[in-house]
Amino acid sequence: MYHLGIFTGNDLKQKSKAFLIEHFGKSGDYYFNVIRGIHTSPVEPIRLPKSIGTEHTFKENLTSEIYLAEKIKEILVDIGANFLSLANDKLLDFTSDKLAEGKAVGWFQNKMEFGPRALGGRSILGDARSPEMQKKLNLKVKFRESFRPFAPAVLLEDVNEWFDLESESPYMLLVGKVKEDKLIDQTSDQKLAKGLEKLNIARSKIPAVTHVDNSARIQTVTAENGIYYDLIKSFKKKTGCPVIVNTSFNVRGEPPVNTPIDAYKCFMATDLDLLVLGNCVMEKHKQINFNLNIK
Protein backbone atom coordinates (compact mmCIF):
# COMPACT_ATOMS: atom_id res chain seq x y z
CA MET A 1 0.00 0.00 0.00
CA TYR A 2 1.28 3.45 -0.92
CA HIS A 3 0.51 6.78 0.70
CA LEU A 4 0.37 9.73 -1.64
CA GLY A 5 1.83 12.97 -0.35
CA ILE A 6 1.11 16.11 -2.35
CA PHE A 7 3.06 19.22 -1.46
CA THR A 8 2.68 22.79 -2.63
CA GLY A 9 5.34 25.49 -2.81
CA ASN A 10 4.59 26.64 0.74
CA ASP A 11 5.24 23.14 2.04
CA LEU A 12 8.90 23.53 1.07
CA LYS A 13 9.21 25.72 4.14
CA GLN A 14 7.90 22.89 6.34
CA LYS A 15 9.67 19.80 7.59
CA SER A 16 8.17 17.30 5.17
CA LYS A 17 9.60 14.26 6.95
CA ALA A 18 8.02 15.31 10.21
CA PHE A 19 4.73 15.82 8.38
CA LEU A 20 4.84 12.27 7.03
CA ILE A 21 5.72 10.77 10.38
CA GLU A 22 2.88 12.64 12.06
CA HIS A 23 0.26 11.69 9.50
CA PHE A 24 1.37 8.26 8.29
CA GLY A 25 3.60 6.78 10.96
CA LYS A 26 7.18 5.61 10.84
CA SER A 27 6.90 2.67 8.46
CA GLY A 28 5.62 1.88 5.01
CA ASP A 29 6.22 3.14 1.49
CA TYR A 30 5.63 6.72 0.49
CA TYR A 31 5.31 8.09 -3.00
CA PHE A 32 5.79 11.83 -3.30
CA ASN A 33 3.98 13.57 -6.12
CA VAL A 34 5.58 16.86 -6.99
CA ILE A 35 3.28 19.83 -7.50
CA ARG A 36 5.75 22.70 -7.30
CA GLY A 37 7.00 20.93 -4.24
CA ILE A 38 9.19 18.32 -2.69
CA HIS A 39 12.03 16.73 -4.66
CA THR A 40 12.01 12.94 -5.04
CA SER A 41 12.07 10.26 -7.68
CA PRO A 42 9.21 10.52 -10.19
CA VAL A 43 9.15 6.79 -10.89
CA GLU A 44 10.07 4.67 -7.89
CA PRO A 45 8.48 4.98 -4.45
CA ILE A 46 10.91 5.83 -1.69
CA ARG A 47 10.93 3.49 1.29
CA LEU A 48 11.34 5.20 4.61
CA PRO A 49 12.81 2.57 6.94
CA LYS A 50 13.35 2.78 10.68
CA SER A 51 15.58 5.80 10.34
CA ILE A 52 13.42 8.37 8.66
CA GLY A 53 15.29 9.95 5.78
CA THR A 54 15.78 9.60 2.05
CA GLU A 55 19.00 8.90 0.29
CA HIS A 56 18.78 9.35 -3.42
CA THR A 57 20.97 10.71 -6.16
CA PHE A 58 20.57 13.90 -8.12
CA LYS A 59 19.72 11.89 -11.23
CA GLU A 60 16.59 10.56 -9.54
CA ASN A 61 15.26 14.12 -9.70
CA LEU A 62 15.23 14.07 -13.49
CA THR A 63 12.36 12.95 -15.67
CA SER A 64 11.21 12.99 -19.32
CA GLU A 65 12.90 11.76 -22.45
CA ILE A 66 16.59 12.15 -23.20
CA TYR A 67 17.05 13.69 -26.64
CA LEU A 68 20.10 12.15 -28.26
CA ALA A 69 22.42 14.25 -30.40
CA GLU A 70 21.17 12.89 -33.71
CA LYS A 71 17.53 13.46 -32.76
CA ILE A 72 18.24 17.07 -31.76
CA LYS A 73 20.04 17.68 -35.07
CA GLU A 74 17.12 16.17 -36.99
CA ILE A 75 14.65 18.44 -35.20
CA LEU A 76 16.77 21.53 -35.79
CA VAL A 77 17.18 20.74 -39.47
CA ASP A 78 13.39 20.32 -39.81
CA ILE A 79 12.83 23.67 -38.10
CA GLY A 80 15.37 25.38 -40.35
CA ALA A 81 17.53 26.50 -37.43
CA ASN A 82 21.04 27.79 -38.05
CA PHE A 83 23.24 25.84 -35.64
CA LEU A 84 26.69 24.46 -35.00
CA SER A 85 27.35 21.01 -33.56
CA LEU A 86 30.38 21.16 -31.27
CA ALA A 87 32.46 18.66 -29.35
CA ASN A 88 32.13 18.99 -25.56
CA ASP A 89 35.35 20.92 -25.01
CA LYS A 90 34.55 23.45 -27.75
CA LEU A 91 30.94 23.71 -26.57
CA LEU A 92 32.05 24.54 -23.03
CA ASP A 93 34.67 27.01 -24.25
CA PHE A 94 32.22 28.80 -26.55
CA THR A 95 29.35 28.93 -24.04
CA SER A 96 31.48 30.09 -21.12
CA ASP A 97 32.90 32.84 -23.35
CA LYS A 98 29.37 34.03 -24.13
CA LEU A 99 28.38 33.96 -20.47
CA ALA A 100 31.45 36.04 -19.60
CA GLU A 101 30.42 38.51 -22.31
CA GLY A 102 27.09 39.04 -20.56
CA LYS A 103 24.97 36.95 -22.90
CA ALA A 104 21.76 35.25 -21.73
CA VAL A 105 21.91 31.55 -22.50
CA GLY A 106 19.14 28.99 -22.89
CA TRP A 107 20.54 25.67 -21.66
CA PHE A 108 18.89 22.33 -22.54
CA GLN A 109 20.66 19.14 -21.47
CA ASN A 110 19.64 15.54 -20.80
CA LYS A 111 16.39 15.02 -18.85
CA MET A 112 14.14 17.71 -17.42
CA GLU A 113 14.13 18.42 -13.69
CA PHE A 114 11.31 17.01 -11.54
CA GLY A 115 10.57 19.55 -8.84
CA PRO A 116 10.23 23.25 -8.10
CA ARG A 117 13.63 24.49 -9.34
CA ALA A 118 15.66 24.52 -12.54
CA LEU A 119 18.84 22.59 -11.82
CA GLY A 120 20.78 22.68 -15.07
CA GLY A 121 18.59 20.51 -17.29
CA ARG A 122 16.19 23.19 -18.54
CA SER A 123 17.80 26.44 -17.41
CA ILE A 124 18.43 30.02 -18.43
CA LEU A 125 21.96 31.00 -17.43
CA GLY A 126 23.74 34.32 -17.03
CA ASP A 127 26.78 36.02 -15.52
CA ALA A 128 26.18 36.60 -11.81
CA ARG A 129 28.84 39.38 -11.83
CA SER A 130 26.77 41.55 -14.15
CA PRO A 131 24.86 44.45 -12.52
CA GLU A 132 22.45 44.41 -15.47
CA MET A 133 21.74 40.68 -15.68
CA GLN A 134 18.86 40.56 -13.20
CA LYS A 135 16.94 43.31 -14.96
CA LYS A 136 17.76 41.93 -18.41
CA LEU A 137 16.53 38.42 -17.64
CA ASN A 138 13.39 39.66 -15.89
CA LEU A 139 12.26 42.25 -18.43
CA LYS A 140 13.51 40.86 -21.74
CA VAL A 141 13.49 37.11 -21.19
CA LYS A 142 11.07 36.18 -18.41
CA PHE A 143 8.72 39.14 -19.12
CA ARG A 144 8.09 39.92 -15.46
CA GLU A 145 8.86 42.61 -12.89
CA SER A 146 12.49 43.72 -12.82
CA PHE A 147 12.84 43.20 -9.07
CA ARG A 148 12.28 39.43 -9.15
CA PRO A 149 15.33 37.67 -7.66
CA PHE A 150 17.47 34.99 -9.26
CA ALA A 151 19.43 32.20 -7.70
CA PRO A 152 23.14 31.40 -7.92
CA ALA A 153 24.58 28.09 -9.04
CA VAL A 154 28.00 27.61 -7.45
CA LEU A 155 30.60 24.86 -7.54
CA LEU A 156 30.31 22.92 -4.29
CA GLU A 157 34.05 23.13 -3.70
CA ASP A 158 33.79 26.94 -3.74
CA VAL A 159 30.51 27.49 -1.88
CA ASN A 160 32.14 28.33 1.47
CA GLU A 161 34.32 30.96 -0.18
CA TRP A 162 31.28 32.82 -1.50
CA PHE A 163 28.38 32.02 0.85
CA ASP A 164 27.67 31.32 4.51
CA LEU A 165 26.29 27.84 3.96
CA GLU A 166 27.20 24.82 6.04
CA SER A 167 25.76 22.10 3.83
CA GLU A 168 25.13 21.10 0.25
CA SER A 169 22.10 22.56 -1.51
CA PRO A 170 21.77 20.54 -4.74
CA TYR A 171 18.09 21.36 -5.17
CA MET A 172 18.35 25.14 -4.73
CA LEU A 173 16.29 25.14 -1.55
CA LEU A 174 18.67 26.56 1.07
CA VAL A 175 19.44 30.22 1.72
CA GLY A 176 22.74 31.67 2.86
CA LYS A 177 24.33 35.09 3.12
CA VAL A 178 26.95 36.23 0.64
CA LYS A 179 30.35 36.27 2.37
CA GLU A 180 31.31 39.64 3.80
CA ASP A 181 34.51 39.85 1.78
CA LYS A 182 32.42 39.55 -1.39
CA LEU A 183 30.16 42.48 -0.45
CA ILE A 184 30.61 46.00 -1.82
CA ASP A 185 30.70 48.93 0.60
CA GLN A 186 27.67 51.19 0.23
CA THR A 187 27.87 54.97 -0.01
CA SER A 188 25.96 57.07 2.52
CA ASP A 189 23.28 57.79 -0.10
CA GLN A 190 22.95 54.12 -0.99
CA LYS A 191 22.47 53.22 2.67
CA LEU A 192 19.50 55.60 2.78
CA ALA A 193 17.81 54.05 -0.26
CA LYS A 194 14.28 52.73 0.24
CA GLY A 195 11.90 50.41 -1.58
CA LEU A 196 12.64 49.71 -5.22
CA GLU A 197 15.62 52.08 -5.11
CA LYS A 198 17.52 49.34 -3.28
CA LEU A 199 17.26 47.05 -6.27
CA ASN A 200 19.51 49.23 -8.40
CA ILE A 201 22.39 49.03 -5.94
CA ALA A 202 25.16 46.51 -6.57
CA ARG A 203 25.65 44.87 -3.16
CA SER A 204 28.30 42.31 -3.94
CA LYS A 205 30.66 40.96 -6.56
CA ILE A 206 27.74 38.84 -7.77
CA PRO A 207 24.92 41.44 -7.83
CA ALA A 208 22.64 39.45 -10.15
CA VAL A 209 22.01 36.88 -7.41
CA THR A 210 22.35 38.96 -4.23
CA HIS A 211 19.09 39.90 -2.51
CA VAL A 212 18.64 43.24 -0.75
CA ASP A 213 19.48 41.57 2.59
CA ASN A 214 22.68 40.09 1.06
CA SER A 215 21.22 36.60 0.99
CA ALA A 216 20.83 34.14 -1.88
CA ARG A 217 18.95 30.90 -2.50
CA ILE A 218 21.82 28.64 -3.49
CA GLN A 219 22.30 25.65 -5.77
CA THR A 220 25.51 23.74 -5.16
CA VAL A 221 26.81 21.93 -8.24
CA THR A 222 29.03 18.84 -8.33
CA ALA A 223 30.45 16.48 -10.93
CA GLU A 224 27.20 14.52 -10.65
CA ASN A 225 25.60 17.39 -12.58
CA GLY A 226 27.70 16.45 -15.61
CA ILE A 227 28.21 19.03 -18.35
CA TYR A 228 26.49 21.72 -16.27
CA TYR A 229 29.25 21.36 -13.68
CA ASP A 230 31.86 21.43 -16.44
CA LEU A 231 30.41 24.66 -17.81
CA ILE A 232 30.66 26.46 -14.47
CA LYS A 233 34.22 25.19 -14.08
CA SER A 234 35.05 26.57 -17.51
CA PHE A 235 33.46 29.91 -16.56
CA LYS A 236 35.46 30.00 -13.33
CA LYS A 237 38.70 29.29 -15.19
CA LYS A 238 38.12 32.34 -17.38
CA THR A 239 36.68 34.76 -14.83
CA GLY A 240 37.83 33.56 -11.42
CA CYS A 241 34.16 33.36 -10.40
CA PRO A 242 32.53 29.95 -9.75
CA VAL A 243 29.00 31.41 -9.62
CA ILE A 244 26.46 31.87 -12.42
CA VAL A 245 22.78 32.81 -12.56
CA ASN A 246 20.41 29.86 -12.95
CA THR A 247 16.67 30.25 -13.54
CA SER A 248 14.02 28.08 -15.14
CA PHE A 249 13.83 27.93 -18.92
CA ASN A 250 10.42 29.52 -19.46
CA VAL A 251 8.60 32.84 -19.56
CA ARG A 252 6.14 34.11 -16.99
CA GLY A 253 2.94 32.08 -16.94
CA GLU A 254 4.37 29.18 -18.97
CA PRO A 255 5.81 25.84 -17.80
CA PRO A 256 9.50 25.11 -18.31
CA VAL A 257 10.41 23.92 -21.79
CA ASN A 258 10.49 20.16 -22.16
CA THR A 259 11.34 19.41 -25.80
CA PRO A 260 13.89 20.89 -28.23
CA ILE A 261 11.06 22.58 -30.12
CA ASP A 262 9.76 24.12 -26.88
CA ALA A 263 13.26 25.44 -26.20
CA TYR A 264 13.70 26.88 -29.69
CA LYS A 265 10.30 28.62 -29.58
CA CYS A 266 11.13 30.19 -26.21
CA PHE A 267 14.54 31.20 -27.54
CA MET A 268 13.04 32.97 -30.53
CA ALA A 269 10.21 34.61 -28.54
CA THR A 270 12.55 36.22 -26.01
CA ASP A 271 15.80 38.17 -25.90
CA LEU A 272 17.92 35.13 -25.16
CA ASP A 273 21.20 35.53 -27.02
CA LEU A 274 22.27 31.91 -27.23
CA LEU A 275 20.60 28.50 -27.18
CA VAL A 276 22.48 25.31 -26.33
CA LEU A 277 20.58 22.10 -27.12
CA GLY A 278 22.80 19.16 -26.21
CA ASN A 279 25.89 19.80 -28.30
CA CYS A 280 24.12 22.11 -30.75
CA VAL A 281 24.60 25.87 -30.41
CA MET A 282 22.46 28.63 -31.91
CA GLU A 283 23.02 32.38 -31.85
CA LYS A 284 19.93 34.58 -32.10
CA HIS A 285 21.23 36.93 -34.81
CA LYS A 286 21.90 33.97 -37.13
CA GLN A 287 18.32 32.62 -37.06
CA ILE A 288 16.66 33.75 -40.27
CA ASN A 289 14.73 31.09 -42.20
CA PHE A 290 13.05 28.99 -39.53
CA ASN A 291 9.65 27.33 -39.18
CA LEU A 292 7.99 27.15 -35.76
CA ASN A 293 4.83 25.40 -36.98
CA ILE A 294 6.35 21.96 -36.43
CA LYS A 295 4.96 20.04 -33.46
ROFI-792237 format. One line per field, with one value per residue (C-alpha): residue number from 1; residue in one letter; chain; y, x, z. Coordinates in nm, 4 decimals. Each point is the difference from the previous one (the first is absolute). Layout:
BEGIN
seq = NUM|... $
type = A|... $
mol = A|... $
v = Y|... $
u = X|... $
w = Z|... $
//
This chain:
BEGIN
seq = 1|2|3|4|5|6|7|8|9|10|11|12|13|14|15|16|17|18|19|20|21|22|23|24|25|26|27|28|29|30|31|32|33|34|35|36|37|38|39|40|41|42|43|44|45|46|47|48|49|50|51|52|53|54|55|56|57|58|59|60|61|62|63|64|65|66|67|68|69|70|71|72|73|74|75|76|77|78|79|80|81|82|83|84|85|86|87|88|89|90|91|92|93|94|95|96|97|98|99|100|101|102|103|104|105|106|107|108|109|110|111|112|113|114|115|116|117|118|119|120|121|122|123|124|125|126|127|128|129|130|131|132|133|134|135|136|137|138|139|140|141|142|143|144|145|146|147|148|149|150|151|152|153|154|155|156|157|158|159|160|161|162|163|164|165|166|167|168|169|170|171|172|173|174|175|176|177|178|179|180|181|182|183|184|185|186|187|188|189|190|191|192|193|194|195|196|197|198|199|200|201|202|203|204|205|206|207|208|209|210|211|212|213|214|215|216|217|218|219|220|221|222|223|224|225|226|227|228|229|230|231|232|233|234|235|236|237|238|239|240|241|242|243|244|245|246|247|248|249|250|251|252|253|254|255|256|257|258|259|260|261|262|263|264|265|266|267|268|269|270|271|272|273|274|275|276|277|278|279|280|281|282|283|284|285|286|287|288|289|290|291|292|293|294|295 $
type = M|Y|H|L|G|I|F|T|G|N|D|L|K|Q|K|S|K|A|F|L|I|E|H|F|G|K|S|G|D|Y|Y|F|N|V|I|R|G|I|H|T|S|P|V|E|P|I|R|L|P|K|S|I|G|T|E|H|T|F|K|E|N|L|T|S|E|I|Y|L|A|E|K|I|K|E|I|L|V|D|I|G|A|N|F|L|S|L|A|N|D|K|L|L|D|F|T|S|D|K|L|A|E|G|K|A|V|G|W|F|Q|N|K|M|E|F|G|P|R|A|L|G|G|R|S|I|L|G|D|A|R|S|P|E|M|Q|K|K|L|N|L|K|V|K|F|R|E|S|F|R|P|F|A|P|A|V|L|L|E|D|V|N|E|W|F|D|L|E|S|E|S|P|Y|M|L|L|V|G|K|V|K|E|D|K|L|I|D|Q|T|S|D|Q|K|L|A|K|G|L|E|K|L|N|I|A|R|S|K|I|P|A|V|T|H|V|D|N|S|A|R|I|Q|T|V|T|A|E|N|G|I|Y|Y|D|L|I|K|S|F|K|K|K|T|G|C|P|V|I|V|N|T|S|F|N|V|R|G|E|P|P|V|N|T|P|I|D|A|Y|K|C|F|M|A|T|D|L|D|L|L|V|L|G|N|C|V|M|E|K|H|K|Q|I|N|F|N|L|N|I|K $
mol = A|A|A|A|A|A|A|A|A|A|A|A|A|A|A|A|A|A|A|A|A|A|A|A|A|A|A|A|A|A|A|A|A|A|A|A|A|A|A|A|A|A|A|A|A|A|A|A|A|A|A|A|A|A|A|A|A|A|A|A|A|A|A|A|A|A|A|A|A|A|A|A|A|A|A|A|A|A|A|A|A|A|A|A|A|A|A|A|A|A|A|A|A|A|A|A|A|A|A|A|A|A|A|A|A|A|A|A|A|A|A|A|A|A|A|A|A|A|A|A|A|A|A|A|A|A|A|A|A|A|A|A|A|A|A|A|A|A|A|A|A|A|A|A|A|A|A|A|A|A|A|A|A|A|A|A|A|A|A|A|A|A|A|A|A|A|A|A|A|A|A|A|A|A|A|A|A|A|A|A|A|A|A|A|A|A|A|A|A|A|A|A|A|A|A|A|A|A|A|A|A|A|A|A|A|A|A|A|A|A|A|A|A|A|A|A|A|A|A|A|A|A|A|A|A|A|A|A|A|A|A|A|A|A|A|A|A|A|A|A|A|A|A|A|A|A|A|A|A|A|A|A|A|A|A|A|A|A|A|A|A|A|A|A|A|A|A|A|A|A|A|A|A|A|A|A|A|A|A|A|A|A|A|A|A|A|A|A|A|A|A|A|A|A|A $
v = 0.0000|0.3454|0.3322|0.2952|0.3241|0.3143|0.3106|0.3572|0.2696|0.1155|-0.3500|0.0387|0.2188|-0.2831|-0.3084|-0.2504|-0.3042|0.1054|0.0509|-0.3552|-0.1496|0.1866|-0.0945|-0.3429|-0.1483|-0.1168|-0.2938|-0.0793|0.1263|0.3577|0.1375|0.3738|0.1735|0.3297|0.2961|0.2870|-0.1769|-0.2607|-0.1592|-0.3785|-0.2688|0.0266|-0.3732|-0.2117|0.0313|0.0843|-0.2339|0.1715|-0.2632|0.0204|0.3023|0.2574|0.1573|-0.0346|-0.0704|0.0458|0.1353|0.3193|-0.2010|-0.1329|0.3562|-0.0050|-0.1125|0.0046|-0.1229|0.0389|0.1536|-0.1537|0.2094|-0.1359|0.0574|0.3608|0.0612|-0.1513|0.2272|0.3092|-0.0793|-0.0418|0.3350|0.1707|0.1126|0.1289|-0.1956|-0.1382|-0.3449|0.0156|-0.2508|0.0336|0.1933|0.2527|0.0262|0.0826|0.2468|0.1791|0.0129|0.1160|0.2750|0.1189|-0.0068|0.2081|0.2471|0.0532|-0.2092|-0.1701|-0.3703|-0.2555|-0.3325|-0.3341|-0.3187|-0.3600|-0.0514|0.2683|0.0713|-0.1411|0.2537|0.3704|0.1243|0.0028|-0.1935|0.0090|-0.2170|0.2684|0.3249|0.3576|0.0981|0.3323|0.1706|0.0575|0.2776|0.2178|0.2893|-0.0032|-0.3731|-0.0127|0.2754|-0.1384|-0.3505|0.1239|0.2588|-0.1388|-0.3750|-0.0933|0.2960|0.0786|0.2681|0.1114|-0.0515|-0.3773|-0.1760|-0.2678|-0.2792|-0.0797|-0.3315|-0.0476|-0.2749|-0.1944|0.0208|0.3810|0.0551|0.0841|0.2629|0.1859|-0.0798|-0.0704|-0.3475|-0.3026|-0.2718|-0.0998|0.1464|-0.2025|0.0818|0.3780|0.0001|0.1419|0.3662|0.1450|0.3419|0.1140|0.0038|0.3375|0.0213|-0.0307|0.2930|0.3523|0.2929|0.2259|0.3781|0.2106|0.0720|-0.3679|-0.0900|0.2385|-0.1549|-0.1323|-0.2317|-0.0705|0.2371|-0.2734|-0.2297|0.2187|-0.0203|-0.2520|-0.1639|-0.2561|-0.1347|-0.2122|0.2597|-0.1984|-0.2574|0.2083|0.0940|0.3338|-0.1666|-0.1481|-0.3498|-0.2451|-0.3246|-0.2263|-0.2984|-0.1907|-0.1819|-0.3088|-0.2358|-0.1957|0.2862|-0.0937|0.2578|0.2694|-0.0356|0.0068|0.3225|0.1798|-0.1268|0.1386|0.3333|0.0093|-0.0711|0.3055|0.2415|-0.1196|-0.0197|-0.3418|0.1467|0.0452|0.0944|-0.2948|0.0383|-0.2164|-0.0148|0.1582|0.3320|0.1271|-0.2031|-0.2894|-0.3344|-0.0727|-0.1190|-0.3762|-0.0749|0.1484|0.1689|0.1538|0.1315|0.1446|0.1737|0.1576|0.1009|0.1767|0.1640|0.1612|0.1947|-0.3044|0.0402|-0.3617|-0.3415|-0.3190|-0.3207|-0.2935|0.0640|0.2309|0.3754|0.2769|0.3749|0.2195|0.2349|-0.2955|-0.1350|0.1128|-0.2664|-0.2095|-0.1661|-0.0186|-0.1750|-0.3433|-0.1919 $
u = 0.0000|0.1279|-0.0765|-0.0144|0.1464|-0.0725|0.1954|-0.0384|0.2659|-0.0745|0.0649|0.3658|0.0310|-0.1308|0.1767|-0.1498|0.1428|-0.1583|-0.3288|0.0116|0.0880|-0.2840|-0.2627|0.1108|0.2231|0.3582|-0.0279|-0.1278|0.0595|-0.0585|-0.0319|0.0476|-0.1806|0.1594|-0.2295|0.2469|0.1252|0.2188|0.2836|-0.0013|0.0056|-0.2862|-0.0056|0.0915|-0.1591|0.2431|0.0021|0.0418|0.1468|0.0540|0.2230|-0.2161|0.1863|0.0498|0.3222|-0.0228|0.2197|-0.0402|-0.0850|-0.3129|-0.1333|-0.0031|-0.2866|-0.1151|0.1687|0.3693|0.0458|0.3046|0.2322|-0.1248|-0.3643|0.0716|0.1796|-0.2916|-0.2471|0.2118|0.0407|-0.3790|-0.0557|0.2542|0.2156|0.3509|0.2204|0.3444|0.0667|0.3026|0.2082|-0.0333|0.3223|-0.0797|-0.3614|0.1116|0.2611|-0.2449|-0.2871|0.2133|0.1419|-0.3532|-0.0988|0.3073|-0.1032|-0.3327|-0.2126|-0.3208|0.0155|-0.2777|0.1407|-0.1651|0.1772|-0.1028|-0.3244|-0.2255|-0.0011|-0.2819|-0.0733|-0.0341|0.3393|0.2037|0.3178|0.1939|-0.2190|-0.2400|0.1614|0.0630|0.3529|0.1780|0.3038|-0.0601|0.2662|-0.2075|-0.1907|-0.2413|-0.0705|-0.2883|-0.1918|0.0823|-0.1235|-0.3134|-0.1137|0.1251|-0.0022|-0.2418|-0.2353|-0.0629|0.0772|0.3636|0.0349|-0.0568|0.3056|0.2141|0.1959|0.3710|0.1436|0.3418|0.2603|-0.0292|0.3743|-0.0258|-0.3279|0.1631|0.2179|-0.3042|-0.2899|-0.0711|-0.1385|0.0916|-0.1445|-0.0630|-0.3030|-0.0324|-0.3685|0.0258|-0.2054|0.2382|0.0762|0.3303|0.1592|0.2615|0.3408|0.0956|0.3204|-0.2095|-0.2257|0.0444|0.0092|-0.3025|0.0197|-0.1908|-0.2678|-0.0334|-0.0483|-0.2967|-0.1689|-0.3535|-0.2381|0.0746|0.2982|0.1896|-0.0262|0.2256|0.2879|0.2773|0.0484|0.2655|0.2352|-0.2917|-0.2821|-0.2274|-0.0634|0.0339|-0.3262|-0.0446|0.0843|0.3197|-0.1462|-0.0388|-0.1877|0.2863|0.0482|0.3213|0.1294|0.2221|0.1425|-0.3252|-0.1598|0.2101|0.0507|-0.1720|0.2763|0.2611|-0.1457|0.0253|0.3563|0.0832|-0.1600|0.2005|0.3240|-0.0580|-0.1442|0.1152|-0.3666|-0.1636|-0.3524|-0.2545|-0.3684|-0.2360|-0.3741|-0.2654|-0.0188|-0.3416|-0.1812|-0.2459|-0.3203|0.1433|0.1432|0.3698|0.0905|0.0080|0.0854|0.2548|-0.2829|-0.1305|0.3502|0.0442|-0.3405|0.0832|0.3414|-0.1500|-0.2831|0.2338|0.3254|0.2114|0.3283|0.1071|-0.1674|0.1881|-0.1898|0.2215|0.3093|-0.1769|0.0481|-0.2145|0.0563|-0.3088|0.1294|0.0673|-0.3578|-0.1663|-0.1931|-0.1677|-0.3401|-0.1655|-0.3165|0.1520|-0.1385 $
w = 0.0000|-0.0918|0.1616|-0.2334|0.1283|-0.1997|0.0890|-0.1173|-0.0172|0.3545|0.1298|-0.0972|0.3078|0.2193|0.1249|-0.2412|0.1780|0.3261|-0.1839|-0.1345|0.3350|0.1676|-0.2559|-0.1210|0.2676|-0.0127|-0.2379|-0.3445|-0.3519|-0.1008|-0.3489|-0.0299|-0.2815|-0.0877|-0.0509|0.0200|0.3063|0.1553|-0.1970|-0.0386|-0.2637|-0.2512|-0.0697|0.2994|0.3444|0.2763|0.2975|0.3322|0.2326|0.3746|-0.0339|-0.1683|-0.2878|-0.3730|-0.1762|-0.3712|-0.2733|-0.1962|-0.3114|0.1689|-0.0158|-0.3787|-0.2184|-0.3644|-0.3135|-0.0749|-0.3437|-0.1619|-0.2146|-0.3312|0.0950|0.1000|-0.3302|-0.1920|0.1791|-0.0596|-0.3684|-0.0335|0.1712|-0.2249|0.2922|-0.0620|0.2405|0.0643|0.1439|0.2283|0.1927|0.3784|0.0555|-0.2739|0.1178|0.3540|-0.1216|-0.2304|0.2512|0.2923|-0.2239|-0.0780|0.3668|0.0863|-0.2709|0.1756|-0.2342|0.1170|-0.0771|-0.0390|0.1233|-0.0879|0.1067|0.0668|0.1954|0.1424|0.3734|0.2144|0.2708|0.0739|-0.1244|-0.3198|0.0719|-0.3250|-0.2224|-0.1249|0.1134|-0.1018|0.0993|0.0404|0.1511|0.3711|-0.0021|-0.2325|0.1637|-0.2952|-0.0214|0.2485|-0.1765|-0.3449|0.0775|0.1746|-0.2539|-0.3312|0.0554|0.2781|-0.0709|0.3657|0.2571|0.0067|0.3750|-0.0081|0.1492|-0.1599|0.1564|-0.0224|-0.1119|0.1592|-0.0091|0.3249|0.0588|-0.0038|0.1855|0.3353|-0.1647|-0.1324|0.2351|0.3657|-0.0550|0.2080|-0.2209|-0.3576|-0.1766|-0.3225|-0.0435|0.0442|0.3187|0.2612|0.0651|0.1145|0.0261|-0.2486|0.1729|0.1435|-0.2018|-0.3174|0.0941|-0.1369|0.2414|-0.0364|-0.0240|0.2526|-0.2616|-0.0889|0.3654|0.0115|-0.3041|0.0500|-0.1819|-0.3645|0.0115|0.1830|-0.2997|-0.2128|0.2459|-0.0622|0.3411|-0.0785|-0.2624|-0.1208|-0.0055|-0.2327|0.2739|0.3186|0.1715|0.1762|0.3338|-0.1525|-0.0074|-0.2867|-0.0617|-0.0989|-0.2282|0.0608|-0.3082|-0.0085|-0.2606|0.0287|-0.1939|-0.3029|-0.2736|0.2082|0.2587|-0.2755|-0.1373|0.3338|0.0394|-0.3436|0.0954|0.3231|-0.1864|-0.2186|0.2547|0.3413|0.1019|0.0651|0.0124|-0.2796|-0.0143|-0.0391|-0.0584|-0.1600|-0.3786|-0.0531|-0.0104|0.2568|0.0054|-0.2029|0.1169|-0.0514|-0.3479|-0.0375|-0.3633|-0.2429|-0.1890|0.3235|0.0678|-0.3485|0.0109|0.3370|-0.1333|-0.2986|0.1985|0.2537|0.0103|0.0742|-0.1856|-0.0214|0.0056|0.0846|-0.0788|0.0907|-0.2085|-0.2457|0.0344|-0.1500|0.0057|-0.0251|-0.2712|-0.2315|0.0073|-0.3218|-0.1925|0.2672|0.0351|0.3421|-0.1220|0.0549|0.2967 $
//
